[in-house]
Structure formats: structure tokens, C-alpha cells
Amino acid sequence: MPDFYDDLRLAHILADAADSVTMARFKALDLKVETKPDMTPVSEADKAAEELIRSQLQRARPRDAVLGEEFGTEGGGARRWIVDPIDGTKNYVRGVPVWATLIALSVRGEGGPEGDDGVVGLVSAPALGRRWWASKGGGAYTGRSLSSATRLKVSGVDRLADASFSYSSLTGWEERGRLEAFLDLTRACWRTRAYGDFWSYMMVAEGAVDLCAEPELSVWDMAAPSVVVREAGGRFTSLDGVPGPYGENAAASNGLLHEDLLARLSRGPAAR
């Protein structure tokens, strides 16, 4: 199996640089925020963090492609970095500390439904003082650095009645005709909380939460979390059960509850 340690180490360097940019502007009174065509917000910090990551990748990995939320695709080749400079921008602009920079690397020929597979994933949430990362075949970890880390492992909960379920919001499920199925799932679980965004997936990887799902996502929202969840022993698929971050929605679990999760959320009209 290829060794992706150097790429993982680079991901940490990229995250350190992004953290310095995002934290410098977090809660700034003069933070500039615009509305994108899809009516979601983007701040100057989103753009600055992605530009910084791209510039460092251009120097360190000039042959690799980059896909980012704010500036699209650049380059080609078998290796592609996938970046979300701030996952949770709405939290960021309101001063809520639950946001993170997501950095992933996918490699063509490593498997996966798109012909490539995530081999490195890093999630850095500097306002929470937390970071999570994983590499293919190397396990998943959380900590301050590569040399100071704790290995992650999903929970062993095997019944929905004992499970903790995390989600982001209700509106997306309602818009796609799946609200009743979603509510039925929440009723079947022991506990539900809307931790939202990257944090839901990281808590699945930690074993603090047993399952989570979102009805509408982009690949940059999922690429890094999918590697971390998988390497922690869990499963990460679309709502249709396709492995990986390419299905435009997500279901993640400790693996033991995954089929129950998919079965519950498949009830009702298909997503539009």
C-alpha cells in the first residue's frame, strides 16, 4: 500500500497556514461578507484561506490538481487536492466557533466510484482547538500534531434505540420530500442533536456519535471527513449507499448501524 505520510504532513502545513488566516479574521467587526449565486455566504477569509492553500500547493505539488469551493478546478493529473477553506461559513460570520478548514487528497487508480479515492483527509477547527486527520491504511487520529495524537475509533453501538444521531438542519430534508423519513429516524434513536457540518462526522469518528446524515452536499464538504470516518472504522456513503464523497449527500455511521440508517432515510420520494 502506498505511503501517504508526506502528503499528510503537507496537509498539516496547509492547515496551519489556513488557520492563521481564518483565526485572524474570526469575529472581526470589519469582516467582508458577500452572497454567492447559490445564496450562501462567502467571507474574505474563505477566499484568502483558499488562495493561500492553492499557492502553497503550487510550490509543493505543482503537478497536482486542486478543486476548491471558492475558485473551482485547476490543473489535471491523477492526484487532486480537494479544499473547503471554511466549512461552516454561516457559523464563522456569526461568531460561532463551529467551523473548519477541510483538506483532502484523492488519487486516481486507488478505487472509489469516480475512479479515484480519498487517501488523505484533514479537518482543522482552530476556534475549537481541535484537529482530526487520516491517511489511507494509516488510521485516523486527533490531536495537536502528527507527533501528539490519539487514534480514533468509532463506537460499538449496534441498535438505533441506543444510538446518538447528529444532523445539520431540517429544511433540506423537507425540501427533498424526506422530512417524514428523517423524523422517523430521529424517533427511533436514543438521542438526537444538530451538531452540524464537519463536527457530526468527526464525532462519529471519535465514537461520541453513532450516525449522521445530510441531504445536500458538495464533494469539498465530504472529501476530508469521508477519509477520517473510514479510517476510524466507520462507513461513509451517499444516501443511496454509494461509498465515498461523490453522491451529493452523505450518510456516515459506525458501520454497525449503516444499513438501518440508509433504510430509514430511503423511505419517501427520491431526492430531487
C-alpha positions in Angstrom: 0.0 0.0 0.0 1.4 3.5 -0.9 2.7 5.6 2.0 0.9 9.0 2.1 2.7 10.3 5.1 4.5 13.1 3.2 1.1 14.2 1.8 -0.4 14.1 5.3 2.4 16.2 6.7 1.8 18.7 3.9 -1.9 18.8 4.7 -0.9 19.8 8.3 1.3 22.6 7.0 -1.5 23.8 4.7 -4.0 23.7 7.6 -1.6 25.7 9.9 -1.4 28.4 7.3 -5.1 28.5 6.8 -5.8 28.6 10.5 -3.6 31.7 10.8 -5.7 33.4 8.2 -9.1 32.4 9.4 -8.5 33.0 13.1 -7.1 36.5 12.4 -10.4 37.5 10.9 -12.8 35.5 13.1 -15.1 37.9 14.9 -13.6 40.9 13.1 -16.0 43.8 13.1 -15.0 44.8 9.5 -15.2 41.2 8.0 -16.4 41.5 4.4 -19.1 39.0 3.5 -20.7 38.5 0.1 -23.6 36.4 -1.1 -22.8 33.8 -3.8 -25.2 32.9 -6.7 -26.5 30.0 -4.7 -27.4 32.4 -1.9 -24.8 31.1 0.5 -22.4 33.5 2.2 -18.7 33.7 1.4 -16.3 35.8 3.5 -13.0 37.4 2.7 -11.4 34.8 5.0 -12.8 31.9 2.8 -11.2 33.4 -0.2 -7.9 34.3 1.5 -7.5 30.8 3.1 -8.2 29.0 -0.2 -5.8 31.3 -2.1 -3.1 30.6 0.4 -3.6 26.8 0.3 -3.5 26.9 -3.5 -0.3 29.0 -3.6 1.4 26.6 -1.2 0.3 23.6 -3.2 1.6 25.2 -6.4 5.0 25.3 -4.8 4.9 22.0 -3.0 2.9 19.8 -5.5 2.9 21.7 -8.9 1.7 18.7 -10.8 -1.3 18.1 -8.6 -4.8 19.3 -9.5 -6.8 21.4 -7.0 -10.6 21.6 -6.5 -11.8 24.3 -4.1 -15.1 25.6 -3.1 -14.3 29.2 -4.0 -12.2 29.0 -7.1 -13.1 25.8 -8.8 -10.8 23.3 -10.5 -7.2 24.0 -11.5 -4.8 21.5 -13.2 -5.2 17.9 -14.1 -3.4 14.6 -13.4 -4.1 11.6 -11.2 -3.7 13.4 -7.9 -6.3 16.0 -6.8 -6.4 18.1 -3.6 -10.0 19.0 -2.6 -10.4 22.1 -0.3 -13.1 23.7 1.6 -11.5 26.8 3.2 -14.2 27.3 5.8 -16.8 24.6 6.3 -19.5 26.3 8.3 -19.2 29.9 6.9 -22.6 30.8 8.4 -21.2 30.0 11.8 -18.0 31.8 11.0 -19.6 35.1 10.1 -21.9 35.0 13.2 -19.1 34.3 15.6 -20.0 30.7 16.3 -16.8 28.7 16.7 -18.0 25.5 14.9 -16.2 25.8 11.6 -13.2 24.1 10.0 -10.9 24.0 7.1 -11.2 20.7 5.2 -8.3 19.4 3.1 -8.3 16.1 1.2 -6.2 14.3 -1.4 -7.7 11.9 -3.9 -5.7 9.7 -6.2 -7.0 8.1 -9.4 -6.5 4.4 -9.5 -6.9 4.0 -5.8 -10.5 2.8 -6.2 -13.8 4.5 -5.5 -16.9 5.2 -7.6 -15.3 8.1 -9.5 -12.2 6.1 -10.4 -10.2 7.7 -7.6 -10.3 7.5 -3.8 -9.6 9.7 -0.9 -6.1 8.9 0.5 -5.6 11.8 2.9 -8.2 13.8 4.9 -7.6 16.6 7.4 -10.2 18.7 9.3 -8.9 21.7 11.3 -11.2 23.6 13.6 -8.9 26.2 15.2 -11.6 28.1 17.1 -12.5 24.8 18.9 -8.8 24.0 19.3 -9.3 20.6 17.5 -7.9 18.8 14.5 -8.6 15.4 13.0 -6.8 13.6 10.2 -6.3 10.3 8.5 -4.5 8.6 5.6 -5.5 5.5 3.6 -4.4 2.4 5.5 -2.8 4.6 8.2 -5.7 5.1 10.6 -7.4 8.2 11.9 -6.2 10.5 14.6 -6.9 13.6 16.6 -4.5 15.9 18.4 -2.3 18.9 18.2 0.2 17.5 15.7 1.4 14.3 14.0 3.6 13.6 16.9 1.0 14.3 19.6 -2.2 12.4 18.7 -4.8 9.9 19.8 -6.1 7.2 17.5 -9.8 7.4 16.6 -12.2 4.5 16.7 -15.9 4.5 16.0 -18.4 3.3 18.6 -19.7 -0.3 19.1 -23.4 0.7 19.4 -25.4 -1.7 17.3 -29.1 -0.7 18.0 -30.8 2.5 16.9 -32.6 2.6 20.2 -29.2 3.1 21.8 -27.7 5.4 19.2 -26.9 9.1 19.1 -27.7 10.7 15.8 -26.4 14.1 14.6 -27.6 16.3 11.7 -27.4 19.8 10.4 -30.9 21.1 9.8 -34.5 20.1 8.9 -35.1 22.3 5.9 -33.0 20.3 3.4 -34.9 17.1 4.3 -38.2 18.9 3.9 -37.2 20.4 0.5 -36.4 16.9 -0.8 -39.5 15.2 0.4 -37.7 13.2 3.1 -38.7 15.0 6.2 -41.0 12.3 7.5 -38.4 9.6 6.9 -35.9 11.8 8.7 -38.2 12.4 11.7 -39.0 8.7 11.9 -35.2 8.1 12.2 -34.9 10.6 15.0 -37.7 8.9 16.9 -36.0 5.6 16.6 -32.8 6.9 18.1 -31.9 7.3 21.7 -30.6 10.8 21.3 -30.5 13.5 18.5 -28.6 16.7 18.3 -27.9 19.1 15.5 -24.1 19.5 15.8 -23.9 20.0 12.1 -21.4 20.3 9.3 -17.9 18.7 9.8 -18.4 18.2 13.5 -21.0 15.5 13.1 -18.6 13.3 11.1 -15.7 13.9 13.4 -17.8 12.8 16.4 -18.8 9.7 14.5 -15.1 9.0 14.0 -14.4 9.6 17.7 -17.2 7.3 18.8 -19.1 10.1 20.6 -21.9 10.0 18.0 -23.0 6.8 16.2 -24.5 8.1 13.0 -25.2 11.3 11.0 -26.6 12.3 7.6 -27.1 15.4 5.4 -29.4 15.6 2.3 -27.4 18.0 0.1 -23.6 18.5 0.0 -20.7 19.1 -2.4 -17.6 17.0 -2.7 -15.5 19.5 -0.8 -17.8 19.2 2.2 -17.3 15.4 2.3 -13.9 14.5 0.9 -11.8 15.0 4.1 -14.5 13.7 6.6 -15.0 10.6 4.5 -11.4 9.6 4.8 -11.4 10.2 8.6 -14.6 8.3 9.2 -13.5 5.3 7.1 -10.1 5.1 8.7 -11.7 5.2 12.2 -13.6 2.1 11.2 -16.9 3.6 10.1 -18.7 3.9 6.8 -19.3 7.0 4.7 -21.7 6.7 1.7 -24.3 8.6 -0.1 -27.9 8.2 1.0 -28.1 5.6 -1.8 -25.3 3.6 -0.3 -22.5 4.6 -2.8 -19.2 4.7 -0.9 -17.2 7.9 -0.7 -17.9 11.7 -1.1 -19.3 11.8 -4.6 -23.1 11.3 -4.1 -24.2 14.9 -3.4 -25.4 13.8 0.1 -24.0 11.8 2.9 -24.7 9.1 5.5 -22.0 8.2 8.0 -22.0 5.7 10.8 -20.0 3.4 12.9 -20.8 0.7 10.3 -22.9 -1.4 12.6 -25.9 0.9 12.1 -25.3 1.9 8.5 -27.9 -0.3 6.8 -30.5 0.8 9.3 -29.6 4.4 8.6 -29.9 4.0 4.8 -33.1 2.0 5.1 -34.8 4.6 7.3 -33.8 7.6 5.1 -34.7 5.9 1.8 -38.4 6.0 2.7 -40.3 8.7 0.8 -39.7 10.5 -2.5 -36.2 10.4 -4.0 -34.1 13.5 -3.7 -34.7 16.0 -6.4 
